[in-house]
Amino acid sequence: MQANRRQSPELRDDQEVLVVGGSAAGFYAAAQIARGGKRVRVLESMRELQPAPRTLIVTNHLRSQLGAAANHCVLNEIRRFELFTDGRSAQVALTKPDLIIERARLIPSLACEAEQAGARVSLNTRFLGLSPNAKGLRLEVESAGRTEELHAASVIGADGASSRVARIAGWPPIETVPLVQAIVRLPKDCPPDTTRVWFVPDDTPYFYWLIPESRERAALGIIGEDGRETARCLAAFLEKKGLEPLEWQGARIPVYRRWVPIRRRFGQGNVYLVGDAAGQVKVSTVGGIVTGFRGARAVAQSILHKGRGGELLALRRELSTHWLLRRTMHHFEQRDYSRLVDLLNASTRDTLSAITRDESTRLLWNVLRRQPQLVLLGLRGLLLGRNGAKRSL
């Protein structure tokens, strides 16, 4: 992929869709739109498409979204979870394995898919500004050190949680939380097909995780609320477990609090948001690959078919359910997590095995039906939040 040369005025196409940001959701949207027959171009500021490495865990839904292309970025498959808290533990086997993927592999693979579908990718092209014009939208970009203008009817902001496209078009900022993880040697007592999760509410309202990316290596990480404190807790946890970091990875992850509309009318044109720019992240687990792709597909449907599809309504329901789960658990104390693990009976574990976290509404109601006592535990979590517990969400 090479940075495109300056486009002459006579070659400008006001119907071209411009995607700002070479993110996973951005390239996925570009491929969908190109396959639908529209001209689409992705603008990415990097000189070469070399995204920062980060080991991620996703559900098997990724295979249905990407097909054979998913195989290029899968490092490992996870077939069970082990949950730990205060000396207690529980195991959940998975009917369909989770996938461990590498972000640095995923994004270039998606870029190739987008180009094969007919999209253009312009590297070394930095977004500077956005304004309306007589027919649509005018973008100012810097390409190979030179400023130029681009014109389009639709622009997609795929430039992350701190999206400049979103700010210019009038969306409010999105809150983020720090994610920090260390690549470590896989502990000898941890099977390479097993993810471990620790609930330690004194350190974080979220959790620690250990996700094996091979038989030799794993990513041990934490999501927190304050960057420095989160990094300090992870360092202490690594020391407690006797693990040495081989390398560090980190990111700021959007916190979904309410639905972010994916489209705004801007002059005579339309501006859309996808992925992290739209906060399309499951706030219960702070995972956003699968949901980001769903948001990207909804935007593509809107552009291609000039309307909303069922995908958008389903995604909103999914994200809202995860928000309810996060509100419930965000103020859990150690005894609440202990109670949670104790309540995971065989019937409940069967449900967790068969239904993935990307089907949260179905999962939630099936779990509550099989273990009604979880309703009382959830109500306690909600009441703790309303009564001003030590953390706020």
MARZATOR-359655 format. One record per residue (C-alpha): residue number from 1; residue in three letters; x, y, z. Coordinates in steps of 0.05 Angstrom, whole numbers. Example, Ala and Ser with C-alpha at 12.3 -4.5 7.8 and 13.67 -1.06 7.14 Angstrom:
REM MARZATOR-359655
<pos->1&code->ALA&px->246&py->-90&pz->156> $
<pos->2&code->SER&px->273&py->-21&pz->143> $
END
This chain:
REM MARZATOR-359655
<pos->1&code->MET&px->0&py->0&pz->0> $
<pos->2&code->GLN&px->28&py->67&pz->-20> $
<pos->3&code->ALA&px->6&py->137&pz->-1> $
<pos->4&code->ASN&px->-38&py->164&pz->-58> $
<pos->5&code->ARG&px->-14&py->225&pz->-96> $
<pos->6&code->ARG&px->-50&py->291&pz->-95> $
<pos->7&code->GLN&px->-118&py->283&pz->-128> $
<pos->8&code->SER&px->-132&py->333&pz->-183> $
<pos->9&code->PRO&px->-199&py->372&pz->-181> $
<pos->10&code->GLU&px->-226&py->337&pz->-243> $
<pos->11&code->LEU&px->-217&py->268&pz->-211> $
<pos->12&code->ARG&px->-252&py->285&pz->-146> $
<pos->13&code->ASP&px->-315&py->244&pz->-134> $
<pos->14&code->ASP&px->-365&py->274&pz->-86> $
<pos->15&code->GLN&px->-397&py->206&pz->-78> $
<pos->16&code->GLU&px->-334&py->174&pz->-52> $
<pos->17&code->VAL&px->-338&py->152&pz->21> $
<pos->18&code->LEU&px->-277&py->172&pz->62> $
<pos->19&code->VAL&px->-257&py->132&pz->123> $
<pos->20&code->VAL&px->-212&py->170&pz->172> $
<pos->21&code->GLY&px->-168&py->121&pz->211> $
<pos->22&code->GLY&px->-140&py->53&pz->193> $
<pos->23&code->SER&px->-171&py->18&pz->253> $
<pos->24&code->ALA&px->-201&py->-52&pz->253> $
<pos->25&code->ALA&px->-272&py->-24&pz->249> $
<pos->26&code->GLY&px->-251&py->27&pz->196> $
<pos->27&code->PHE&px->-222&py->-25&pz->148> $
<pos->28&code->TYR&px->-281&py->-72&pz->162> $
<pos->29&code->ALA&px->-330&py->-16&pz->143> $
<pos->30&code->ALA&px->-290&py->1&pz->81> $
<pos->31&code->ALA&px->-292&py->-71&pz->57> $
<pos->32&code->GLN&px->-367&py->-75&pz->68> $
<pos->33&code->ILE&px->-380&py->-10&pz->30> $
<pos->34&code->ALA&px->-334&py->-28&pz->-27> $
<pos->35&code->ARG&px->-369&py->-95&pz->-36> $
<pos->36&code->GLY&px->-434&py->-56&pz->-39> $
<pos->37&code->GLY&px->-409&py->-20&pz->-101> $
<pos->38&code->LYS&px->-389&py->48&pz->-73> $
<pos->39&code->ARG&px->-322&py->82&pz->-80> $
<pos->40&code->VAL&px->-287&py->84&pz->-13> $
<pos->41&code->ARG&px->-219&py->107&pz->11> $
<pos->42&code->VAL&px->-185&py->97&pz->79> $
<pos->43&code->LEU&px->-140&py->153&pz->104> $
<pos->44&code->GLU&px->-86&py->131&pz->153> $
<pos->45&code->SER&px->-31&py->175&pz->183> $
<pos->46&code->MET&px->21&py->120&pz->191> $
<pos->47&code->ARG&px->74&py->115&pz->136> $
<pos->48&code->GLU&px->70&py->40&pz->140> $
<pos->49&code->LEU&px->13&py->0&pz->168> $
<pos->50&code->GLN&px->47&py->-26&pz->231> $
<pos->51&code->PRO&px->-3&py->-20&pz->289> $
<pos->52&code->ALA&px->21&py->-28&pz->360> $
<pos->53&code->PRO&px->18&py->-101&pz->383> $
<pos->54&code->ARG&px->-35&py->-122&pz->432> $
<pos->55&code->THR&px->-59&py->-191&pz->450> $
<pos->56&code->LEU&px->-135&py->-195&pz->451> $
<pos->57&code->ILE&px->-187&py->-247&pz->468> $
<pos->58&code->VAL&px->-252&py->-250&pz->428> $
<pos->59&code->THR&px->-310&py->-298&pz->421> $
<pos->60&code->ASN&px->-319&py->-346&pz->363> $
<pos->61&code->HIS&px->-365&py->-295&pz->331> $
<pos->62&code->LEU&px->-303&py->-267&pz->298> $
<pos->63&code->ARG&px->-301&py->-327&pz->251> $
<pos->64&code->SER&px->-371&py->-314&pz->226> $
<pos->65&code->GLN&px->-354&py->-240&pz->215> $
<pos->66&code->LEU&px->-288&py->-250&pz->180> $
<pos->67&code->GLY&px->-291&py->-320&pz->152> $
<pos->68&code->ALA&px->-225&py->-349&pz->129> $
<pos->69&code->ALA&px->-191&py->-282&pz->141> $
<pos->70&code->ALA&px->-196&py->-294&pz->216> $
<pos->71&code->ASN&px->-145&py->-350&pz->212> $
<pos->72&code->HIS&px->-89&py->-301&pz->195> $
<pos->73&code->CYS&px->-93&py->-266&pz->263> $
<pos->74&code->VAL&px->-112&py->-324&pz->310> $
<pos->75&code->LEU&px->-55&py->-344&pz->357> $
<pos->76&code->ASN&px->-91&py->-393&pz->401> $
<pos->77&code->GLU&px->-158&py->-422&pz->421> $
<pos->78&code->ILE&px->-186&py->-420&pz->492> $
<pos->79&code->ARG&px->-232&py->-476&pz->514> $
<pos->80&code->ARG&px->-243&py->-460&pz->588> $
<pos->81&code->PHE&px->-243&py->-403&pz->638> $
<pos->82&code->GLU&px->-219&py->-408&pz->710> $
<pos->83&code->LEU&px->-247&py->-355&pz->757> $
<pos->84&code->PHE&px->-212&py->-338&pz->823> $
<pos->85&code->THR&px->-230&py->-295&pz->883> $
<pos->86&code->ASP&px->-212&py->-298&pz->956> $
<pos->87&code->GLY&px->-190&py->-371&pz->956> $
<pos->88&code->ARG&px->-250&py->-394&pz->916> $
<pos->89&code->SER&px->-250&py->-417&pz->843> $
<pos->90&code->ALA&px->-296&py->-441&pz->789> $
<pos->91&code->GLN&px->-286&py->-469&pz->719> $
<pos->92&code->VAL&px->-328&py->-457&pz->657> $
<pos->93&code->ALA&px->-316&py->-499&pz->595> $
<pos->94&code->LEU&px->-333&py->-467&pz->528> $
<pos->95&code->THR&px->-375&py->-503&pz->475> $
<pos->96&code->LYS&px->-343&py->-460&pz->422> $
<pos->97&code->PRO&px->-272&py->-436&pz->436> $
<pos->98&code->ASP&px->-253&py->-364&pz->447> $
<pos->99&code->LEU&px->-199&py->-338&pz->401> $
<pos->100&code->ILE&px->-134&py->-304&pz->420> $
<pos->101&code->ILE&px->-115&py->-255&pz->366> $
<pos->102&code->GLU&px->-59&py->-205&pz->355> $
<pos->103&code->ARG&px->-81&py->-135&pz->337> $
<pos->104&code->ALA&px->-17&py->-123&pz->297> $
<pos->105&code->ARG&px->-38&py->-181&pz->252> $
<pos->106&code->LEU&px->-112&py->-166&pz->250> $
<pos->107&code->ILE&px->-109&py->-95&pz->223> $
<pos->108&code->PRO&px->-62&py->-109&pz->163> $
<pos->109&code->SER&px->-105&py->-170&pz->146> $
<pos->110&code->LEU&px->-168&py->-126&pz->146> $
<pos->111&code->ALA&px->-132&py->-74&pz->103> $
<pos->112&code->CYS&px->-116&py->-128&pz->51> $
<pos->113&code->GLU&px->-189&py->-151&pz->53> $
<pos->114&code->ALA&px->-212&py->-79&pz->42> $
<pos->115&code->GLU&px->-165&py->-69&pz->-18> $
<pos->116&code->GLN&px->-186&py->-135&pz->-49> $
<pos->117&code->ALA&px->-258&py->-112&pz->-43> $
<pos->118&code->GLY&px->-240&py->-49&pz->-82> $
<pos->119&code->ALA&px->-225&py->3&pz->-28> $
<pos->120&code->ARG&px->-165&py->49&pz->-34> $
<pos->121&code->VAL&px->-117&py->57&pz->25> $
<pos->122&code->SER&px->-78&py->122&pz->31> $
<pos->123&code->LEU&px->-21&py->117&pz->81> $
<pos->124&code->ASN&px->19&py->177&pz->106> $
<pos->125&code->THR&px->-45&py->217&pz->102> $
<pos->126&code->ARG&px->-62&py->257&pz->164> $
<pos->127&code->PHE&px->-132&py->285&pz->177> $
<pos->128&code->LEU&px->-130&py->359&pz->192> $
<pos->129&code->GLY&px->-201&py->385&pz->189> $
<pos->130&code->LEU&px->-272&py->377&pz->165> $
<pos->131&code->SER&px->-322&py->428&pz->139> $
<pos->132&code->PRO&px->-386&py->429&pz->97> $
<pos->133&code->ASN&px->-386&py->450&pz->24> $
<pos->134&code->ALA&px->-440&py->462&pz->-27> $
<pos->135&code->LYS&px->-450&py->388&pz->-44> $
<pos->136&code->GLY&px->-424&py->350&pz->16> $
<pos->137&code->LEU&px->-361&py->351&pz->58> $
<pos->138&code->ARG&px->-292&py->380&pz->50> $
<pos->139&code->LEU&px->-233&py->347&pz->85> $
<pos->140&code->GLU&px->-166&py->379&pz->94> $
<pos->141&code->VAL&px->-109&py->328&pz->99> $
<pos->142&code->GLU&px->-34&py->328&pz->98> $
<pos->143&code->SER&px->-7&py->276&pz->50> $
<pos->144&code->ALA&px->68&py->264&pz->43> $
<pos->145&code->GLY&px->81&py->333&pz->73> $
<pos->146&code->ARG&px->33&py->370&pz->28> $
<pos->147&code->THR&px->-36&py->398&pz->46> $
<pos->148&code->GLU&px->-93&py->380&pz->1> $
<pos->149&code->GLU&px->-169&py->379&pz->-2> $
<pos->150&code->LEU&px->-214&py->319&pz->-9> $
<pos->151&code->HIS&px->-289&py->319&pz->-21> $
<pos->152&code->ALA&px->-341&py->267&pz->-4> $
<pos->153&code->ALA&px->-415&py->258&pz->11> $
<pos->154&code->SER&px->-400&py->215&pz->72> $
<pos->155&code->VAL&px->-343&py->211&pz->121> $
<pos->156&code->ILE&px->-332&py->156&pz->172> $
<pos->157&code->GLY&px->-294&py->170&pz->236> $
<pos->158&code->ALA&px->-254&py->107&pz->253> $
<pos->159&code->ASP&px->-199&py->144&pz->289> $
<pos->160&code->GLY&px->-207&py->116&pz->359> $
<pos->161&code->ALA&px->-234&py->138&pz->426> $
<pos->162&code->SER&px->-204&py->208&pz->421> $
<pos->163&code->SER&px->-233&py->216&pz->350> $
<pos->164&code->ARG&px->-219&py->284&pz->320> $
<pos->165&code->VAL&px->-273&py->271&pz->268> $
<pos->166&code->ALA&px->-324&py->263&pz->325> $
<pos->167&code->ARG&px->-302&py->326&pz->361> $
<pos->168&code->ILE&px->-305&py->369&pz->298> $
<pos->169&code->ALA&px->-373&py->341&pz->278> $
<pos->170&code->GLY&px->-402&py->356&pz->347> $
<pos->171&code->TRP&px->-401&py->291&pz->386> $
<pos->172&code->PRO&px->-381&py->298&pz->460> $
<pos->173&code->PRO&px->-316&py->266&pz->485> $
<pos->174&code->ILE&px->-318&py->193&pz->507> $
<pos->175&code->GLU&px->-290&py->173&pz->575> $
<pos->176&code->THR&px->-235&py->121&pz->573> $
<pos->177&code->VAL&px->-201&py->74&pz->622> $
<pos->178&code->PRO&px->-130&py->47&pz->621> $
<pos->179&code->LEU&px->-114&py->-24&pz->599> $
<pos->180&code->VAL&px->-45&py->-49&pz->616> $
<pos->181&code->GLN&px->-17&py->-118&pz->604> $
<pos->182&code->ALA&px->50&py->-153&pz->605> $
<pos->183&code->ILE&px->72&py->-210&pz->560> $
<pos->184&code->VAL&px->100&py->-264&pz->606> $
<pos->185&code->ARG&px->122&py->-336&pz->601> $
<pos->186&code->LEU&px->62&py->-382&pz->610> $
<pos->187&code->PRO&px->62&py->-410&pz->681> $
<pos->188&code->LYS&px->75&py->-484&pz->683> $
<pos->189&code->ASP&px->10&py->-497&pz->720> $
<pos->190&code->CYS&px->-33&py->-462&pz->668> $
<pos->191&code->PRO&px->-57&py->-502&pz->608> $
<pos->192&code->PRO&px->-48&py->-465&pz->542> $
<pos->193&code->ASP&px->-123&py->-471&pz->527> $
<pos->194&code->THR&px->-146&py->-439&pz->592> $
<pos->195&code->THR&px->-158&py->-366&pz->610> $
<pos->196&code->ARG&px->-153&py->-345&pz->683> $
<pos->197&code->VAL&px->-191&py->-287&pz->713> $
<pos->198&code->TRP&px->-180&py->-258&pz->783> $
<pos->199&code->PHE&px->-230&py->-212&pz->818> $
<pos->200&code->VAL&px->-192&py->-166&pz->866> $
<pos->201&code->PRO&px->-238&py->-107&pz->881> $
<pos->202&code->ASP&px->-185&py->-73&pz->926> $
<pos->203&code->ASP&px->-143&py->-65&pz->862> $
<pos->204&code->THR&px->-195&py->-54&pz->808> $
<pos->205&code->PRO&px->-271&py->-55&pz->798> $
<pos->206&code->TYR&px->-257&py->-96&pz->735> $
<pos->207&code->PHE&px->-209&py->-156&pz->739> $
<pos->208&code->TYR&px->-141&py->-186&pz->723> $
<pos->209&code->TRP&px->-134&py->-237&pz->667> $
<pos->210&code->LEU&px->-83&py->-286&pz->640> $
<pos->211&code->ILE&px->-94&py->-305&pz->567> $
<pos->212&code->PRO&px->-45&py->-355&pz->536> $
<pos->213&code->GLU&px->-24&py->-336&pz->465> $
<pos->214&code->SER&px->17&py->-400&pz->457> $
<pos->215&code->ARG&px->46&py->-457&pz->498> $
<pos->216&code->GLU&px->103&py->-411&pz->517> $
<pos->217&code->ARG&px->73&py->-341&pz->526> $
<pos->218&code->ALA&px->13&py->-307&pz->556> $
<pos->219&code->ALA&px->-14&py->-237&pz->567> $
<pos->220&code->LEU&px->-28&py->-218&pz->640> $
<pos->221&code->GLY&px->-66&py->-153&pz->646> $
<pos->222&code->ILE&px->-114&py->-109&pz->684> $
<pos->223&code->ILE&px->-165&py->-55&pz->670> $
<pos->224&code->GLY&px->-168&py->1&pz->720> $
<pos->225&code->GLU&px->-191&py->73&pz->729> $
<pos->226&code->ASP&px->-126&py->112&pz->741> $
<pos->227&code->GLY&px->-67&py->99&pz->696> $
<pos->228&code->ARG&px->-10&py->102&pz->747> $
<pos->229&code->GLU&px->-48&py->63&pz->800> $
<pos->230&code->THR&px->-68&py->10&pz->749> $
<pos->231&code->ALA&px->5&py->1&pz->727> $
<pos->232&code->ARG&px->27&py->-3&pz->800> $
<pos->233&code->CYS&px->-25&py->-57&pz->816> $
<pos->234&code->LEU&px->-4&py->-98&pz->756> $
<pos->235&code->ALA&px->69&py->-94&pz->775> $
<pos->236&code->ALA&px->51&py->-118&pz->846> $
<pos->237&code->PHE&px->8&py->-174&pz->818> $
<pos->238&code->LEU&px->64&py->-197&pz->772> $
<pos->239&code->GLU&px->111&py->-199&pz->831> $
<pos->240&code->LYS&px->61&py->-238&pz->873> $
<pos->241&code->LYS&px->53&py->-290&pz->818> $
<pos->242&code->GLY&px->129&py->-294&pz->807> $
<pos->243&code->LEU&px->124&py->-271&pz->734> $
<pos->244&code->GLU&px->173&py->-228&pz->696> $
<pos->245&code->PRO&px->147&py->-182&pz->641> $
<pos->246&code->LEU&px->178&py->-195&pz->573> $
<pos->247&code->GLU&px->144&py->-134&pz->542> $
<pos->248&code->TRP&px->89&py->-84&pz->558> $
<pos->249&code->GLN&px->25&py->-67&pz->522> $
<pos->250&code->GLY&px->-28&py->-15&pz->537> $
<pos->251&code->ALA&px->-85&py->26&pz->511> $
<pos->252&code->ARG&px->-141&py->73&pz->531> $
<pos->253&code->ILE&px->-208&py->37&pz->523> $
<pos->254&code->PRO&px->-275&py->73&pz->516> $
<pos->255&code->VAL&px->-326&py->67&pz->571> $
<pos->256&code->TYR&px->-396&py->56&pz->544> $
<pos->257&code->ARG&px->-447&py->94&pz->586> $
<pos->258&code->ARG&px->-502&py->108&pz->537> $
<pos->259&code->TRP&px->-516&py->98&pz->463> $
<pos->260&code->VAL&px->-476&py->142&pz->417> $
<pos->261&code->PRO&px->-515&py->159&pz->353> $
<pos->262&code->ILE&px->-474&py->135&pz->294> $
<pos->263&code->ARG&px->-493&py->190&pz->246> $
<pos->264&code->ARG&px->-495&py->266&pz->245> $
<pos->265&code->ARG&px->-516&py->311&pz->189> $
<pos->266&code->PHE&px->-460&py->360&pz->176> $
<pos->267&code->GLY&px->-478&py->413&pz->125> $
<pos->268&code->GLN&px->-500&py->375&pz->63> $
<pos->269&code->GLY&px->-462&py->312&pz->81> $
<pos->270&code->ASN&px->-464&py->256&pz->133> $
<pos->271&code->VAL&px->-412&py->239&pz->185> $
<pos->272&code->TYR&px->-412&py->170&pz->216> $
<pos->273&code->LEU&px->-373&py->138&pz->274> $
<pos->274&code->VAL&px->-351&py->66&pz->282> $
<pos->275&code->GLY&px->-314&py->24&pz->333> $
<pos->276&code->ASP&px->-280&py->59&pz->391> $
<pos->277&code->ALA&px->-297&py->127&pz->362> $
<pos->278&code->ALA&px->-370&py->110&pz->376> $
<pos->279&code->GLY&px->-356&py->76&pz->443> $
<pos->280&code->GLN&px->-378&py->9&pz->415> $
<pos->281&code->VAL&px->-346&py->-31&pz->471> $
<pos->282&code->LYS&px->-375&py->-84&pz->517> $
<pos->283&code->VAL&px->-364&py->-47&pz->582> $
<pos->284&code->SER&px->-372&py->-110&pz->624> $
<pos->285&code->THR&px->-308&py->-140&pz->595> $
<pos->286&code->VAL&px->-282&py->-78&pz->557> $
<pos->287&code->GLY&px->-277&py->-116&pz->492> $
<pos->288&code->GLY&px->-294&py->-81&pz->427> $
<pos->289&code->ILE&px->-272&py->-121&pz->366> $
<pos->290&code->VAL&px->-336&py->-160&pz->352> $
<pos->291&code->THR&px->-382&py->-103&pz->372> $
<pos->292&code->GLY&px->-340&py->-54&pz->332> $
<pos->293&code->PHE&px->-349&py->-97&pz->270> $
<pos->294&code->ARG&px->-424&py->-99&pz->282> $
<pos->295&code->GLY&px->-425&py->-23&pz->286> $
<pos->296&code->ALA&px->-384&py->-18&pz->223> $
<pos->297&code->ARG&px->-432&py->-64&pz->186> $
<pos->298&code->ALA&px->-491&py->-21&pz->210> $
<pos->299&code->VAL&px->-457&py->41&pz->182> $
<pos->300&code->ALA&px->-443&py->7&pz->116> $
<pos->301&code->GLN&px->-517&py->-14&pz->112> $
<pos->302&code->SER&px->-538&py->58&pz->126> $
<pos->303&code->ILE&px->-493&py->86&pz->71> $
<pos->304&code->LEU&px->-510&py->33&pz->20> $
<pos->305&code->HIS&px->-584&py->27&pz->34> $
<pos->306&code->LYS&px->-598&py->98&pz->62> $
<pos->307&code->GLY&px->-631&py->73&pz->125> $
<pos->308&code->ARG&px->-624&py->34&pz->189> $
<pos->309&code->GLY&px->-619&py->-41&pz->190> $
<pos->310&code->GLY&px->-634&py->-90&pz->246> $
<pos->311&code->GLU&px->-560&py->-94&pz->262> $
<pos->312&code->LEU&px->-560&py->-25&pz->295> $
<pos->313&code->LEU&px->-619&py->-40&pz->341> $
<pos->314&code->ALA&px->-589&py->-107&pz->361> $
<pos->315&code->LEU&px->-521&py->-74&pz->376> $
<pos->316&code->ARG&px->-553&py->-21&pz->419> $
<pos->317&code->ARG&px->-590&py->-74&pz->459> $
<pos->318&code->GLU&px->-525&py->-114&pz->467> $
<pos->319&code->LEU&px->-484&py->-54&pz->492> $
<pos->320&code->SER&px->-540&py->-33&pz->540> $
<pos->321&code->THR&px->-542&py->-103&pz->571> $
<pos->322&code->HIS&px->-467&py->-100&pz->582> $
<pos->323&code->TRP&px->-476&py->-32&pz->614> $
<pos->324&code->LEU&px->-527&py->-61&pz->662> $
<pos->325&code->LEU&px->-478&py->-117&pz->680> $
<pos->326&code->ARG&px->-422&py->-67&pz->692> $
<pos->327&code->ARG&px->-466&py->-23&pz->735> $
<pos->328&code->THR&px->-485&py->-84&pz->776> $
<pos->329&code->MET&px->-414&py->-109&pz->787> $
<pos->330&code->HIS&px->-376&py->-44&pz->790> $
<pos->331&code->HIS&px->-386&py->-36&pz->865> $
<pos->332&code->PHE&px->-379&py->-109&pz->885> $
<pos->333&code->GLU&px->-338&py->-122&pz->947> $
<pos->334&code->GLN&px->-296&py->-185&pz->958> $
<pos->335&code->ARG&px->-354&py->-221&pz->992> $
<pos->336&code->ASP&px->-398&py->-207&pz->932> $
<pos->337&code->TYR&px->-349&py->-239&pz->884> $
<pos->338&code->SER&px->-342&py->-298&pz->932> $
<pos->339&code->ARG&px->-417&py->-305&pz->932> $
<pos->340&code->LEU&px->-418&py->-300&pz->856> $
<pos->341&code->VAL&px->-368&py->-357&pz->848> $
<pos->342&code->ASP&px->-406&py->-399&pz->899> $
<pos->343&code->LEU&px->-471&py->-390&pz->859> $
<pos->344&code->LEU&px->-442&py->-417&pz->794> $
<pos->345&code->ASN&px->-475&py->-484&pz->798> $
<pos->346&code->ALA&px->-471&py->-537&pz->744> $
<pos->347&code->SER&px->-533&py->-512&pz->708> $
<pos->348&code->THR&px->-508&py->-440&pz->708> $
<pos->349&code->ARG&px->-439&py->-462&pz->682> $
<pos->350&code->ASP&px->-474&py->-500&pz->626> $
<pos->351&code->THR&px->-507&py->-435&pz->604> $
<pos->352&code->LEU&px->-441&py->-397&pz->607> $
<pos->353&code->SER&px->-409&py->-453&pz->566> $
<pos->354&code->ALA&px->-461&py->-452&pz->510> $
<pos->355&code->ILE&px->-478&py->-377&pz->504> $
<pos->356&code->THR&px->-423&py->-327&pz->491> $
<pos->357&code->ARG&px->-415&py->-257&pz->521> $
<pos->358&code->ASP&px->-431&py->-229&pz->452> $
<pos->359&code->GLU&px->-502&py->-254&pz->463> $
<pos->360&code->SER&px->-508&py->-218&pz->530> $
<pos->361&code->THR&px->-584&py->-210&pz->534> $
<pos->362&code->ARG&px->-597&py->-284&pz->520> $
<pos->363&code->LEU&px->-540&py->-303&pz->567> $
<pos->364&code->LEU&px->-564&py->-259&pz->624> $
<pos->365&code->TRP&px->-636&py->-284&pz->624> $
<pos->366&code->ASN&px->-615&py->-357&pz->619> $
<pos->367&code->VAL&px->-566&py->-350&pz->676> $
<pos->368&code->LEU&px->-618&py->-315&pz->720> $
<pos->369&code->ARG&px->-670&py->-368&pz->704> $
<pos->370&code->ARG&px->-622&py->-423&pz->725> $
<pos->371&code->GLN&px->-596&py->-388&pz->787> $
<pos->372&code->PRO&px->-649&py->-338&pz->814> $
<pos->373&code->GLN&px->-605&py->-321&pz->874> $
<pos->374&code->LEU&px->-561&py->-281&pz->827> $
<pos->375&code->VAL&px->-618&py->-230&pz->822> $
<pos->376&code->LEU&px->-609&py->-212&pz->895> $
<pos->377&code->LEU&px->-534&py->-207&pz->887> $
<pos->378&code->GLY&px->-544&py->-161&pz->827> $
<pos->379&code->LEU&px->-592&py->-117&pz->865> $
<pos->380&code->ARG&px->-541&py->-110&pz->921> $
<pos->381&code->GLY&px->-490&py->-87&pz->870> $
<pos->382&code->LEU&px->-537&py->-34&pz->842> $
<pos->383&code->LEU&px->-556&py->-9&pz->911> $
<pos->384&code->LEU&px->-482&py->-3&pz->931> $
<pos->385&code->GLY&px->-472&py->43&pz->871> $
<pos->386&code->ARG&px->-533&py->86&pz->886> $
<pos->387&code->ASN&px->-513&py->93&pz->959> $
<pos->388&code->GLY&px->-445&py->124&pz->942> $
<pos->389&code->ALA&px->-397&py->66&pz->947> $
<pos->390&code->LYS&px->-322&py->79&pz->941> $
<pos->391&code->ARG&px->-324&py->78&pz->865> $
<pos->392&code->SER&px->-370&py->114&pz->818> $
<pos->393&code->LEU&px->-388&py->95&pz->747> $
END
